[in-house]
């Protein structure tokens, strides 16, 4: 594995785990009132496009980071809808 891939994986890991506290906090408090619905939809659209872009390029760090982050944000979106 080359240095560029390692840097990409490290960046993807950090940006992906950044969403875990929000997801767990929303789950724990059963409240998502402070999470913007518009921000979630906009961000998830961007993540999906990055995911597709990564697939087209065959760039594993982009695919993994954006796929996992998209999944985490989908959970937050579901919790936002559930705990309205």
mmCIF file of the N, C-alpha and C atoms, coordinates in Angstrom:
data_MODEL
# 
_entry.id   MODEL 
# 
loop_
_atom_site.group_PDB 
_atom_site.id 
_atom_site.type_symbol 
_atom_site.label_atom_id 
_atom_site.label_alt_id 
_atom_site.label_comp_id 
_atom_site.label_asym_id 
_atom_site.label_entity_id 
_atom_site.label_seq_id 
_atom_site.pdbx_PDB_ins_code 
_atom_site.Cartn_x 
_atom_site.Cartn_y 
_atom_site.Cartn_z 
_atom_site.occupancy 
_atom_site.B_iso_or_equiv 
_atom_site.pdbx_formal_charge 
_atom_site.auth_seq_id 
_atom_site.auth_comp_id 
_atom_site.auth_asym_id 
_atom_site.auth_atom_id 
_atom_site.pdbx_PDB_model_num 
ATOM 1   N N  . UNK A 1 1  ? 0.856   -1.178 0.000   1.00 0.00 ? 1  UNK A N  1 
ATOM 2   C CA . UNK A 1 1  ? 0.000   0.000  0.000   1.00 0.00 ? 1  UNK A CA 1 
ATOM 3   C C  . UNK A 1 1  ? 0.898   1.236  0.000   1.00 0.00 ? 1  UNK A C  1 
ATOM 4   N N  . UNK A 1 2  ? 0.616   2.164  -0.894  1.00 0.00 ? 2  UNK A N  1 
ATOM 5   C CA . UNK A 1 2  ? 1.462   3.350  -1.008  1.00 0.00 ? 2  UNK A CA 1 
ATOM 6   C C  . UNK A 1 2  ? 1.035   4.444  -0.030  1.00 0.00 ? 2  UNK A C  1 
ATOM 7   N N  . UNK A 1 3  ? 1.885   5.447  0.110   1.00 0.00 ? 3  UNK A N  1 
ATOM 8   C CA . UNK A 1 3  ? 1.671   6.532  1.067   1.00 0.00 ? 3  UNK A CA 1 
ATOM 9   C C  . UNK A 1 3  ? 0.382   7.305  0.767   1.00 0.00 ? 3  UNK A C  1 
ATOM 10  N N  . UNK A 1 4  ? 0.090   7.535  -0.493  1.00 0.00 ? 4  UNK A N  1 
ATOM 11  C CA . UNK A 1 4  ? -1.120  8.288  -0.856  1.00 0.00 ? 4  UNK A CA 1 
ATOM 12  C C  . UNK A 1 4  ? -2.370  7.543  -0.396  1.00 0.00 ? 4  UNK A C  1 
ATOM 13  N N  . UNK A 1 5  ? -2.392  6.225  -0.573  1.00 0.00 ? 5  UNK A N  1 
ATOM 14  C CA . UNK A 1 5  ? -3.538  5.429  -0.124  1.00 0.00 ? 5  UNK A CA 1 
ATOM 15  C C  . UNK A 1 5  ? -3.655  5.452  1.390   1.00 0.00 ? 5  UNK A C  1 
ATOM 16  N N  . UNK A 1 6  ? -2.529  5.371  2.078   1.00 0.00 ? 6  UNK A N  1 
ATOM 17  C CA . UNK A 1 6  ? -2.529  5.417  3.547   1.00 0.00 ? 6  UNK A CA 1 
ATOM 18  C C  . UNK A 1 6  ? -3.065  6.762  4.040   1.00 0.00 ? 6  UNK A C  1 
ATOM 19  N N  . UNK A 1 7  ? -2.632  7.847  3.420   1.00 0.00 ? 7  UNK A N  1 
ATOM 20  C CA . UNK A 1 7  ? -3.137  9.174  3.788   1.00 0.00 ? 7  UNK A CA 1 
ATOM 21  C C  . UNK A 1 7  ? -4.637  9.258  3.531   1.00 0.00 ? 7  UNK A C  1 
ATOM 22  N N  . UNK A 1 8  ? -5.090  8.748  2.394   1.00 0.00 ? 8  UNK A N  1 
ATOM 23  C CA . UNK A 1 8  ? -6.515  8.747  2.070   1.00 0.00 ? 8  UNK A CA 1 
ATOM 24  C C  . UNK A 1 8  ? -7.331  7.939  3.070   1.00 0.00 ? 8  UNK A C  1 
ATOM 25  N N  . UNK A 1 9  ? -6.819  6.776  3.448   1.00 0.00 ? 9  UNK A N  1 
ATOM 26  C CA . UNK A 1 9  ? -7.522  5.942  4.432   1.00 0.00 ? 9  UNK A CA 1 
ATOM 27  C C  . UNK A 1 9  ? -7.558  6.615  5.809   1.00 0.00 ? 9  UNK A C  1 
ATOM 28  N N  . UNK A 1 10 ? -6.460  7.248  6.198   1.00 0.00 ? 10 UNK A N  1 
ATOM 29  C CA . UNK A 1 10 ? -6.420  7.949  7.486   1.00 0.00 ? 10 UNK A CA 1 
ATOM 30  C C  . UNK A 1 10 ? -7.416  9.117  7.484   1.00 0.00 ? 10 UNK A C  1 
ATOM 31  N N  . UNK A 1 11 ? -7.426  9.904  6.416   1.00 0.00 ? 11 UNK A N  1 
ATOM 32  C CA . UNK A 1 11 ? -8.362  11.030 6.313   1.00 0.00 ? 11 UNK A CA 1 
ATOM 33  C C  . UNK A 1 11 ? -9.801  10.525 6.333   1.00 0.00 ? 11 UNK A C  1 
ATOM 34  N N  . UNK A 1 12 ? -10.073 9.476  5.581   1.00 0.00 ? 12 UNK A N  1 
ATOM 35  C CA . UNK A 1 12 ? -11.413 8.909  5.548   1.00 0.00 ? 12 UNK A CA 1 
ATOM 36  C C  . UNK A 1 12 ? -11.854 8.375  6.890   1.00 0.00 ? 12 UNK A C  1 
ATOM 37  N N  . UNK A 1 13 ? -10.940 7.735  7.601   1.00 0.00 ? 13 UNK A N  1 
ATOM 38  C CA . UNK A 1 13 ? -11.257 7.201  8.929   1.00 0.00 ? 13 UNK A CA 1 
ATOM 39  C C  . UNK A 1 13 ? -11.624 8.321  9.896   1.00 0.00 ? 13 UNK A C  1 
ATOM 40  N N  . UNK A 1 14 ? -10.830 9.378  9.906   1.00 0.00 ? 14 UNK A N  1 
ATOM 41  C CA . UNK A 1 14 ? -11.089 10.485 10.824  1.00 0.00 ? 14 UNK A CA 1 
ATOM 42  C C  . UNK A 1 14 ? -12.399 11.202 10.502  1.00 0.00 ? 14 UNK A C  1 
ATOM 43  N N  . UNK A 1 15 ? -12.650 11.470 9.232   1.00 0.00 ? 15 UNK A N  1 
ATOM 44  C CA . UNK A 1 15 ? -13.893 12.168 8.885   1.00 0.00 ? 15 UNK A CA 1 
ATOM 45  C C  . UNK A 1 15 ? -15.112 11.276 9.089   1.00 0.00 ? 15 UNK A C  1 
ATOM 46  N N  . UNK A 1 16 ? -14.935 9.978  8.972   1.00 0.00 ? 16 UNK A N  1 
ATOM 47  C CA . UNK A 1 16 ? -16.047 9.056  9.179   1.00 0.00 ? 16 UNK A CA 1 
ATOM 48  C C  . UNK A 1 16 ? -16.383 8.927  10.659  1.00 0.00 ? 16 UNK A C  1 
ATOM 49  N N  . UNK A 1 17 ? -15.378 8.741  11.508  1.00 0.00 ? 17 UNK A N  1 
ATOM 50  C CA . UNK A 1 17 ? -15.656 8.568  12.935  1.00 0.00 ? 17 UNK A CA 1 
ATOM 51  C C  . UNK A 1 17 ? -16.132 9.869  13.578  1.00 0.00 ? 17 UNK A C  1 
ATOM 52  N N  . UNK A 1 18 ? -15.955 10.988 12.897  1.00 0.00 ? 18 UNK A N  1 
ATOM 53  C CA . UNK A 1 18 ? -16.445 12.262 13.423  1.00 0.00 ? 18 UNK A CA 1 
ATOM 54  C C  . UNK A 1 18 ? -17.962 12.257 13.586  1.00 0.00 ? 18 UNK A C  1 
ATOM 55  N N  . UNK A 1 19 ? -18.664 11.404 12.843  1.00 0.00 ? 19 UNK A N  1 
ATOM 56  C CA . UNK A 1 19 ? -20.120 11.357 12.924  1.00 0.00 ? 19 UNK A CA 1 
ATOM 57  C C  . UNK A 1 19 ? -20.638 10.401 13.990  1.00 0.00 ? 19 UNK A C  1 
ATOM 58  N N  . UNK A 1 20 ? -19.786 9.582  14.542  1.00 0.00 ? 20 UNK A N  1 
ATOM 59  C CA . UNK A 1 20 ? -20.231 8.636  15.565  1.00 0.00 ? 20 UNK A CA 1 
ATOM 60  C C  . UNK A 1 20 ? -20.787 9.317  16.813  1.00 0.00 ? 20 UNK A C  1 
ATOM 61  N N  . UNK A 1 21 ? -20.137 10.358 17.349  1.00 0.00 ? 21 UNK A N  1 
ATOM 62  C CA . UNK A 1 21 ? -20.711 10.998 18.539  1.00 0.00 ? 21 UNK A CA 1 
ATOM 63  C C  . UNK A 1 21 ? -22.124 11.544 18.298  1.00 0.00 ? 21 UNK A C  1 
ATOM 64  N N  . UNK A 1 22 ? -22.365 12.129 17.124  1.00 0.00 ? 22 UNK A N  1 
ATOM 65  C CA . UNK A 1 22 ? -23.698 12.651 16.819  1.00 0.00 ? 22 UNK A CA 1 
ATOM 66  C C  . UNK A 1 22 ? -24.711 11.522 16.737  1.00 0.00 ? 22 UNK A C  1 
ATOM 67  N N  . UNK A 1 23 ? -24.331 10.442 16.088  1.00 0.00 ? 23 UNK A N  1 
ATOM 68  C CA . UNK A 1 23 ? -25.228 9.303  15.948  1.00 0.00 ? 23 UNK A CA 1 
ATOM 69  C C  . UNK A 1 23 ? -25.568 8.718  17.322  1.00 0.00 ? 23 UNK A C  1 
ATOM 70  N N  . UNK A 1 24 ? -24.554 8.502  18.164  1.00 0.00 ? 24 UNK A N  1 
ATOM 71  C CA . UNK A 1 24 ? -24.793 7.928  19.492  1.00 0.00 ? 24 UNK A CA 1 
ATOM 72  C C  . UNK A 1 24 ? -25.575 8.888  20.390  1.00 0.00 ? 24 UNK A C  1 
ATOM 73  N N  . UNK A 1 25 ? -25.284 10.182 20.293  1.00 0.00 ? 25 UNK A N  1 
ATOM 74  C CA . UNK A 1 25 ? -26.005 11.174 21.098  1.00 0.00 ? 25 UNK A CA 1 
ATOM 75  C C  . UNK A 1 25 ? -27.481 11.211 20.710  1.00 0.00 ? 25 UNK A C  1 
ATOM 76  N N  . UNK A 1 26 ? -27.763 11.176 19.422  1.00 0.00 ? 26 UNK A N  1 
ATOM 77  C CA . UNK A 1 26 ? -29.147 11.185 18.951  1.00 0.00 ? 26 UNK A CA 1 
ATOM 78  C C  . UNK A 1 26 ? -29.865 9.929  19.415  1.00 0.00 ? 26 UNK A C  1 
ATOM 79  N N  . UNK A 1 27 ? -29.188 8.810  19.321  1.00 0.00 ? 27 UNK A N  1 
ATOM 80  C CA . UNK A 1 27 ? -29.762 7.531  19.743  1.00 0.00 ? 27 UNK A CA 1 
ATOM 81  C C  . UNK A 1 27 ? -30.041 7.542  21.249  1.00 0.00 ? 27 UNK A C  1 
ATOM 82  N N  . UNK A 1 28 ? -29.053 8.011  22.011  1.00 0.00 ? 28 UNK A N  1 
ATOM 83  C CA . UNK A 1 28 ? -29.138 8.001  23.472  1.00 0.00 ? 28 UNK A CA 1 
ATOM 84  C C  . UNK A 1 28 ? -30.240 8.939  23.989  1.00 0.00 ? 28 UNK A C  1 
ATOM 85  N N  . UNK A 1 29 ? -30.284 10.155 23.463  1.00 0.00 ? 29 UNK A N  1 
ATOM 86  C CA . UNK A 1 29 ? -31.242 11.142 23.961  1.00 0.00 ? 29 UNK A CA 1 
ATOM 87  C C  . UNK A 1 29 ? -32.612 11.027 23.294  1.00 0.00 ? 29 UNK A C  1 
ATOM 88  N N  . UNK A 1 30 ? -32.670 10.244 22.212  1.00 0.00 ? 30 UNK A N  1 
ATOM 89  C CA . UNK A 1 30 ? -33.902 10.106 21.429  1.00 0.00 ? 30 UNK A CA 1 
ATOM 90  C C  . UNK A 1 30 ? -34.411 11.474 20.984  1.00 0.00 ? 30 UNK A C  1 
ATOM 91  N N  . UNK A 1 31 ? -33.469 12.343 20.646  1.00 0.00 ? 31 UNK A N  1 
ATOM 92  C CA . UNK A 1 31 ? -33.795 13.679 20.172  1.00 0.00 ? 31 UNK A CA 1 
ATOM 93  C C  . UNK A 1 31 ? -32.833 14.071 19.063  1.00 0.00 ? 31 UNK A C  1 
ATOM 94  N N  . UNK A 1 32 ? -33.401 14.544 17.974  1.00 0.00 ? 32 UNK A N  1 
ATOM 95  C CA . UNK A 1 32 ? -32.579 15.020 16.858  1.00 0.00 ? 32 UNK A CA 1 
ATOM 96  C C  . UNK A 1 32 ? -32.997 16.428 16.460  1.00 0.00 ? 32 UNK A C  1 
ATOM 97  N N  . UNK A 1 33 ? -33.563 17.152 17.418  1.00 0.00 ? 33 UNK A N  1 
ATOM 98  C CA . UNK A 1 33 ? -34.088 18.483 17.114  1.00 0.00 ? 33 UNK A CA 1 
ATOM 99  C C  . UNK A 1 33 ? -32.993 19.456 16.675  1.00 0.00 ? 33 UNK A C  1 
ATOM 100 N N  . UNK A 1 34 ? -31.768 19.245 17.138  1.00 0.00 ? 34 UNK A N  1 
ATOM 101 C CA . UNK A 1 34 ? -30.674 20.151 16.782  1.00 0.00 ? 34 UNK A CA 1 
ATOM 102 C C  . UNK A 1 34 ? -29.968 19.758 15.492  1.00 0.00 ? 34 UNK A C  1 
ATOM 103 N N  . UNK A 1 35 ? -30.393 18.679 14.867  1.00 0.00 ? 35 UNK A N  1 
ATOM 104 C CA . UNK A 1 35 ? -29.794 18.239 13.616  1.00 0.00 ? 35 UNK A CA 1 
ATOM 105 C C  . UNK A 1 35 ? -30.659 18.766 12.474  1.00 0.00 ? 35 UNK A C  1 
ATOM 106 N N  . UNK A 1 36 ? -30.054 19.515 11.587  1.00 0.00 ? 36 UNK A N  1 
ATOM 107 C CA . UNK A 1 36 ? -30.789 20.112 10.478  1.00 0.00 ? 36 UNK A CA 1 
ATOM 108 C C  . UNK A 1 36 ? -31.111 19.063 9.408   1.00 0.00 ? 36 UNK A C  1 
ATOM 109 N N  . UNK A 1 37 ? -32.386 18.957 9.071   1.00 0.00 ? 37 UNK A N  1 
ATOM 110 C CA . UNK A 1 37 ? -32.835 18.019 8.035   1.00 0.00 ? 37 UNK A CA 1 
ATOM 111 C C  . UNK A 1 37 ? -32.228 18.396 6.680   1.00 0.00 ? 37 UNK A C  1 
ATOM 112 N N  . UNK A 1 38 ? -32.237 19.684 6.358   1.00 0.00 ? 38 UNK A N  1 
ATOM 113 C CA . UNK A 1 38 ? -31.692 20.151 5.077   1.00 0.00 ? 38 UNK A CA 1 
ATOM 114 C C  . UNK A 1 38 ? -30.193 19.841 4.995   1.00 0.00 ? 38 UNK A C  1 
ATOM 115 N N  . UNK A 1 39 ? -29.474 20.059 6.098   1.00 0.00 ? 39 UNK A N  1 
ATOM 116 C CA . UNK A 1 39 ? -28.045 19.755 6.112   1.00 0.00 ? 39 UNK A CA 1 
ATOM 117 C C  . UNK A 1 39 ? -27.812 18.271 5.873   1.00 0.00 ? 39 UNK A C  1 
ATOM 118 N N  . UNK A 1 40 ? -28.600 17.413 6.538   1.00 0.00 ? 40 UNK A N  1 
ATOM 119 C CA . UNK A 1 40 ? -28.439 15.973 6.357   1.00 0.00 ? 40 UNK A CA 1 
ATOM 120 C C  . UNK A 1 40 ? -28.656 15.553 4.908   1.00 0.00 ? 40 UNK A C  1 
ATOM 121 N N  . UNK A 1 41 ? -29.732 16.021 4.296   1.00 0.00 ? 41 UNK A N  1 
ATOM 122 C CA . UNK A 1 41 ? -30.035 15.651 2.918   1.00 0.00 ? 41 UNK A CA 1 
ATOM 123 C C  . UNK A 1 41 ? -28.955 16.169 1.965   1.00 0.00 ? 41 UNK A C  1 
ATOM 124 N N  . UNK A 1 42 ? -28.531 17.414 2.158   1.00 0.00 ? 42 UNK A N  1 
ATOM 125 C CA . UNK A 1 42 ? -27.489 17.993 1.312   1.00 0.00 ? 42 UNK A CA 1 
ATOM 126 C C  . UNK A 1 42 ? -26.176 17.235 1.475   1.00 0.00 ? 42 UNK A C  1 
ATOM 127 N N  . UNK A 1 43 ? -25.803 16.982 2.714   1.00 0.00 ? 43 UNK A N  1 
ATOM 128 C CA . UNK A 1 43 ? -24.553 16.282 2.989   1.00 0.00 ? 43 UNK A CA 1 
ATOM 129 C C  . UNK A 1 43 ? -24.586 14.853 2.446   1.00 0.00 ? 43 UNK A C  1 
ATOM 130 N N  . UNK A 1 44 ? -25.713 14.176 2.639   1.00 0.00 ? 44 UNK A N  1 
ATOM 131 C CA . UNK A 1 44 ? -25.831 12.795 2.157   1.00 0.00 ? 44 UNK A CA 1 
ATOM 132 C C  . UNK A 1 44 ? -25.789 12.737 0.631   1.00 0.00 ? 44 UNK A C  1 
ATOM 133 N N  . UNK A 1 45 ? -26.329 13.732 -0.034  1.00 0.00 ? 45 UNK A N  1 
ATOM 134 C CA . UNK A 1 45 ? -26.243 13.795 -1.496  1.00 0.00 ? 45 UNK A CA 1 
ATOM 135 C C  . UNK A 1 45 ? -24.782 13.929 -1.928  1.00 0.00 ? 45 UNK A C  1 
ATOM 136 N N  . UNK A 1 46 ? -24.056 14.811 -1.237  1.00 0.00 ? 46 UNK A N  1 
ATOM 137 C CA . UNK A 1 46 ? -22.629 14.959 -1.518  1.00 0.00 ? 46 UNK A CA 1 
ATOM 138 C C  . UNK A 1 46 ? -21.856 13.679 -1.253  1.00 0.00 ? 46 UNK A C  1 
ATOM 139 N N  . UNK A 1 47 ? -22.154 13.008 -0.156  1.00 0.00 ? 47 UNK A N  1 
ATOM 140 C CA . UNK A 1 47 ? -21.491 11.734 0.154   1.00 0.00 ? 47 UNK A CA 1 
ATOM 141 C C  . UNK A 1 47 ? -21.761 10.693 -0.925  1.00 0.00 ? 47 UNK A C  1 
ATOM 142 N N  . UNK A 1 48 ? -23.009 10.633 -1.378  1.00 0.00 ? 48 UNK A N  1 
ATOM 143 C CA . UNK A 1 48 ? -23.366 9.674  -2.428  1.00 0.00 ? 48 UNK A CA 1 
ATOM 144 C C  . UNK A 1 48 ? -22.585 9.961  -3.708  1.00 0.00 ? 48 UNK A C  1 
ATOM 145 N N  . UNK A 1 49 ? -22.478 11.240 -4.061  1.00 0.00 ? 49 UNK A N  1 
ATOM 146 C CA . UNK A 1 49 ? -21.724 11.601 -5.272  1.00 0.00 ? 49 UNK A CA 1 
ATOM 147 C C  . UNK A 1 49 ? -20.236 11.284 -5.122  1.00 0.00 ? 49 UNK A C  1 
ATOM 148 N N  . UNK A 1 50 ? -19.670 11.540 -3.937  1.00 0.00 ? 50 UNK A N  1 
ATOM 149 C CA . UNK A 1 50 ? -18.277 11.164 -3.676  1.00 0.00 ? 50 UNK A CA 1 
ATOM 150 C C  . UNK A 1 50 ? -18.095 9.651  -3.771  1.00 0.00 ? 50 UNK A C  1 
ATOM 151 N N  . UNK A 1 51 ? -19.080 8.908  -3.253  1.00 0.00 ? 51 UNK A N  1 
ATOM 152 C CA . UNK A 1 51 ? -19.046 7.448  -3.310  1.00 0.00 ? 51 UNK A CA 1 
ATOM 153 C C  . UNK A 1 51 ? -19.017 6.973  -4.763  1.00 0.00 ? 51 UNK A C  1 
ATOM 154 N N  . UNK A 1 52 ? -19.888 7.516  -5.589  1.00 0.00 ? 52 UNK A N  1 
ATOM 155 C CA . UNK A 1 52 ? -19.925 7.164  -7.016  1.00 0.00 ? 52 UNK A CA 1 
ATOM 156 C C  . UNK A 1 52 ? -18.619 7.556  -7.692  1.00 0.00 ? 52 UNK A C  1 
ATOM 157 N N  . UNK A 1 53 ? -18.120 8.734  -7.375  1.00 0.00 ? 53 UNK A N  1 
ATOM 158 C CA . UNK A 1 53 ? -16.852 9.211  -7.920  1.00 0.00 ? 53 UNK A CA 1 
ATOM 159 C C  . UNK A 1 53 ? -15.713 8.242  -7.564  1.00 0.00 ? 53 UNK A C  1 
ATOM 160 N N  . UNK A 1 54 ? -15.699 7.801  -6.311  1.00 0.00 ? 54 UNK A N  1 
ATOM 161 C CA . UNK A 1 54 ? -14.685 6.843  -5.879  1.00 0.00 ? 54 UNK A CA 1 
ATOM 162 C C  . UNK A 1 54 ? -14.777 5.528  -6.631  1.00 0.00 ? 54 UNK A C  1 
ATOM 163 N N  . UNK A 1 55 ? -16.002 5.077  -6.887  1.00 0.00 ? 55 UNK A N  1 
ATOM 164 C CA . UNK A 1 55 ? -16.188 3.839  -7.653  1.00 0.00 ? 55 UNK A CA 1 
ATOM 165 C C  . UNK A 1 55 ? -15.656 4.015  -9.077  1.00 0.00 ? 55 UNK A C  1 
ATOM 166 N N  . UNK A 1 56 ? -15.985 5.149  -9.688  1.00 0.00 ? 56 UNK A N  1 
ATOM 167 C CA . UNK A 1 56 ? -15.518 5.410  -11.054 1.00 0.00 ? 56 UNK A CA 1 
ATOM 168 C C  . UNK A 1 56 ? -13.995 5.428  -11.120 1.00 0.00 ? 56 UNK A C  1 
ATOM 169 N N  . UNK A 1 57 ? -13.365 6.049  -10.112 1.00 0.00 ? 57 UNK A N  1 
ATOM 170 C CA . UNK A 1 57 ? -11.901 6.115  -10.076 1.00 0.00 ? 57 UNK A CA 1 
ATOM 171 C C  . UNK A 1 57 ? -11.258 4.821  -9.587  1.00 0.00 ? 57 UNK A C  1 
ATOM 172 N N  . UNK A 1 58 ? -12.047 4.007  -8.893  1.00 0.00 ? 58 UNK A N  1 
ATOM 173 C CA . UNK A 1 58 ? -11.482 2.815  -8.278  1.00 0.00 ? 58 UNK A CA 1 
ATOM 174 C C  . UNK A 1 58 ? -10.622 3.168  -7.076  1.00 0.00 ? 58 UNK A C  1 
ATOM 175 N N  . UNK A 1 59 ? -10.983 4.253  -6.391  1.00 0.00 ? 59 UNK A N  1 
ATOM 176 C CA . UNK A 1 59 ? -10.204 4.749  -5.255  1.00 0.00 ? 59 UNK A CA 1 
ATOM 177 C C  . UNK A 1 59 ? -10.804 4.222  -3.954  1.00 0.00 ? 59 UNK A C  1 
ATOM 178 N N  . UNK A 1 60 ? -10.185 3.181  -3.414  1.00 0.00 ? 60 UNK A N  1 
ATOM 179 C CA . UNK A 1 60 ? -10.685 2.522  -2.216  1.00 0.00 ? 60 UNK A CA 1 
ATOM 180 C C  . UNK A 1 60 ? -10.910 3.465  -1.031  1.00 0.00 ? 60 UNK A C  1 
ATOM 181 N N  . UNK A 1 61 ? -9.975  4.387  -0.713  1.00 0.00 ? 61 UNK A N  1 
ATOM 182 C CA . UNK A 1 61 ? -10.224 5.286  0.422   1.00 0.00 ? 61 UNK A CA 1 
ATOM 183 C C  . UNK A 1 61 ? -11.495 6.127  0.242   1.00 0.00 ? 61 UNK A C  1 
ATOM 184 N N  . UNK A 1 62 ? -11.742 6.604  -0.963  1.00 0.00 ? 62 UNK A N  1 
ATOM 185 C CA . UNK A 1 62 ? -12.938 7.405  -1.225  1.00 0.00 ? 62 UNK A CA 1 
ATOM 186 C C  . UNK A 1 62 ? -14.191 6.554  -1.117  1.00 0.00 ? 62 UNK A C  1 
ATOM 187 N N  . UNK A 1 63 ? -14.140 5.352  -1.638  1.00 0.00 ? 63 UNK A N  1 
ATOM 188 C CA . UNK A 1 63 ? -15.290 4.448  -1.600  1.00 0.00 ? 63 UNK A CA 1 
ATOM 189 C C  . UNK A 1 63 ? -15.645 4.089  -0.155  1.00 0.00 ? 63 UNK A C  1 
ATOM 190 N N  . UNK A 1 64 ? -14.659 3.642  0.601   1.00 0.00 ? 64 UNK A N  1 
ATOM 191 C CA . UNK A 1 64 ? -14.901 3.196  1.980   1.00 0.00 ? 64 UNK A CA 1 
ATOM 192 C C  . UNK A 1 64 ? -15.366 4.357  2.855   1.00 0.00 ? 64 UNK A C  1 
ATOM 193 N N  . UNK A 1 65 ? -14.616 5.459  2.837   1.00 0.00 ? 65 UNK A N  1 
ATOM 194 C CA . UNK A 1 65 ? -14.942 6.587  3.723   1.00 0.00 ? 65 UNK A CA 1 
ATOM 195 C C  . UNK A 1 65 ? -16.340 7.130  3.448   1.00 0.00 ? 65 UNK A C  1 
ATOM 196 N N  . UNK A 1 66 ? -16.653 7.345  2.199   1.00 0.00 ? 66 UNK A N  1 
ATOM 197 C CA . UNK A 1 66 ? -17.946 7.935  1.882   1.00 0.00 ? 66 UNK A CA 1 
ATOM 198 C C  . UNK A 1 66 ? -19.077 6.935  2.004   1.00 0.00 ? 66 UNK A C  1 
ATOM 199 N N  . UNK A 1 67 ? -18.829 5.670  1.737   1.00 0.00 ? 67 UNK A N  1 
ATOM 200 C CA . UNK A 1 67 ? -19.857 4.644  1.925   1.00 0.00 ? 67 UNK A CA 1 
ATOM 201 C C  . UNK A 1 67 ? -20.230 4.489  3.394   1.00 0.00 ? 67 UNK A C  1 
ATOM 202 N N  . UNK A 1 68 ? -19.237 4.411  4.253   1.00 0.00 ? 68 UNK A N  1 
ATOM 203 C CA . UNK A 1 68 ? -19.494 4.252  5.689   1.00 0.00 ? 68 UNK A CA 1 
ATOM 204 C C  . UNK A 1 68 ? -20.118 5.525  6.272   1.00 0.00 ? 68 UNK A C  1 
ATOM 205 N N  . UNK A 1 69 ? -19.601 6.687  5.885   1.00 0.00 ? 69 UNK A N  1 
ATOM 206 C CA . UNK A 1 69 ? -20.159 7.944  6.381   1.00 0.00 ? 69 UNK A CA 1 
ATOM 207 C C  . UNK A 1 69 ? -21.596 8.118  5.900   1.00 0.00 ? 69 UNK A C  1 
ATOM 208 N N  . UNK A 1 70 ? -21.881 7.719  4.679   1.00 0.00 ? 70 UNK A N  1 
ATOM 209 C CA . UNK A 1 70 ? -23.250 7.767  4.163   1.00 0.00 ? 70 UNK A CA 1 
ATOM 210 C C  . UNK A 1 70 ? -24.164 6.874  4.998   1.00 0.00 ? 70 UNK A C  1 
ATOM 211 N N  . UNK A 1 71 ? -23.680 5.692  5.346   1.00 0.00 ? 71 UNK A N  1 
ATOM 212 C CA . UNK A 1 71 ? -24.447 4.772  6.188   1.00 0.00 ? 71 UNK A CA 1 
ATOM 213 C C  . UNK A 1 71 ? -24.732 5.386  7.562   1.00 0.00 ? 71 UNK A C  1 
ATOM 214 N N  . UNK A 1 72 ? -23.706 5.978  8.199   1.00 0.00 ? 72 UNK A N  1 
ATOM 215 C CA . UNK A 1 72 ? -23.888 6.615  9.509   1.00 0.00 ? 72 UNK A CA 1 
ATOM 216 C C  . UNK A 1 72 ? -24.899 7.762  9.422   1.00 0.00 ? 72 UNK A C  1 
ATOM 217 N N  . UNK A 1 73 ? -24.798 8.552  8.370   1.00 0.00 ? 73 UNK A N  1 
ATOM 218 C CA . UNK A 1 73 ? -25.722 9.676  8.226   1.00 0.00 ? 73 UNK A CA 1 
ATOM 219 C C  . UNK A 1 73 ? -27.131 9.208  7.888   1.00 0.00 ? 73 UNK A C  1 
ATOM 220 N N  . UNK A 1 74 ? -27.254 8.076  7.228   1.00 0.00 ? 74 UNK A N  1 
ATOM 221 C CA . UNK A 1 74 ? -28.568 7.498  6.982   1.00 0.00 ? 74 UNK A CA 1 
ATOM 222 C C  . UNK A 1 74 ? -29.212 7.109  8.316   1.00 0.00 ? 74 UNK A C  1 
ATOM 223 N N  . UNK A 1 75 ? -28.420 6.560  9.228   1.00 0.00 ? 75 UNK A N  1 
ATOM 224 C CA . UNK A 1 75 ? -28.928 6.224  10.567  1.00 0.00 ? 75 UNK A CA 1 
ATOM 225 C C  . UNK A 1 75 ? -29.382 7.496  11.281  1.00 0.00 ? 75 UNK A C  1 
ATOM 226 N N  . UNK A 1 76 ? -28.567 8.557  11.214  1.00 0.00 ? 76 UNK A N  1 
ATOM 227 C CA . UNK A 1 76 ? -28.949 9.822  11.847  1.00 0.00 ? 76 UNK A CA 1 
ATOM 228 C C  . UNK A 1 76 ? -30.244 10.348 11.221  1.00 0.00 ? 76 UNK A C  1 
ATOM 229 N N  . UNK A 1 77 ? -30.374 10.238 9.906   1.00 0.00 ? 77 UNK A N  1 
ATOM 230 C CA . UNK A 1 77 ? -31.596 10.680 9.232   1.00 0.00 ? 77 UNK A CA 1 
ATOM 231 C C  . UNK A 1 77 ? -32.806 9.881  9.713   1.00 0.00 ? 77 UNK A C  1 
ATOM 232 N N  . UNK A 1 78 ? -32.650 8.574  9.834   1.00 0.00 ? 78 UNK A N  1 
ATOM 233 C CA . UNK A 1 78 ? -33.751 7.746  10.333  1.00 0.00 ? 78 UNK A CA 1 
ATOM 234 C C  . UNK A 1 78 ? -34.128 8.122  11.763  1.00 0.00 ? 78 UNK A C  1 
ATOM 235 N N  . UNK A 1 79 ? -33.118 8.386  12.589  1.00 0.00 ? 79 UNK A N  1 
ATOM 236 C CA . UNK A 1 79 ? -33.391 8.808  13.967  1.00 0.00 ? 79 UNK A CA 1 
ATOM 237 C C  . UNK A 1 79 ? -34.054 10.193 13.985  1.00 0.00 ? 79 UNK A C  1 
ATOM 238 N N  . UNK A 1 80 ? -33.646 11.061 13.093  1.00 0.00 ? 80 UNK A N  1 
ATOM 239 C CA . UNK A 1 80 ? -34.259 12.382 12.998  1.00 0.00 ? 80 UNK A CA 1 
ATOM 240 C C  . UNK A 1 80 ? -35.745 12.245 12.660  1.00 0.00 ? 80 UNK A C  1 
ATOM 241 N N  . UNK A 1 81 ? -36.070 11.372 11.733  1.00 0.00 ? 81 UNK A N  1 
ATOM 242 C CA . UNK A 1 81 ? -37.460 11.148 11.354  1.00 0.00 ? 81 UNK A CA 1 
ATOM 243 C C  . UNK A 1 81 ? -38.228 10.460 12.492  1.00 0.00 ? 81 UNK A C  1 
ATOM 244 N N  . UNK A 1 82 ? -37.606 9.473  13.106  1.00 0.00 ? 82 UNK A N  1 
ATOM 245 C CA . UNK A 1 82 ? -38.272 8.713  14.179  1.00 0.00 ? 82 UNK A CA 1 
ATOM 246 C C  . UNK A 1 82 ? -38.556 9.569  15.406  1.00 0.00 ? 82 UNK A C  1 
ATOM 247 N N  . UNK A 1 83 ? -37.600 10.408 15.805  1.00 0.00 ? 83 UNK A N  1 
ATOM 248 C CA . UNK A 1 83 ? -37.724 11.181 17.045  1.00 0.00 ? 83 UNK A CA 1 
ATOM 249 C C  . UNK A 1 83 ? -38.179 12.609 16.798  1.00 0.00 ? 83 UNK A C  1 
ATOM 250 N N  . UNK A 1 84 ? -38.920 12.845 15.758  1.00 0.00 ? 84 UNK A N  1 
ATOM 251 C CA . UNK A 1 84 ? -39.408 14.182 15.441  1.00 0.00 ? 84 UNK A CA 1 
ATOM 252 C C  . UNK A 1 84 ? -40.080 14.824 16.610  1.00 0.00 ? 84 UNK A C  1 
# 
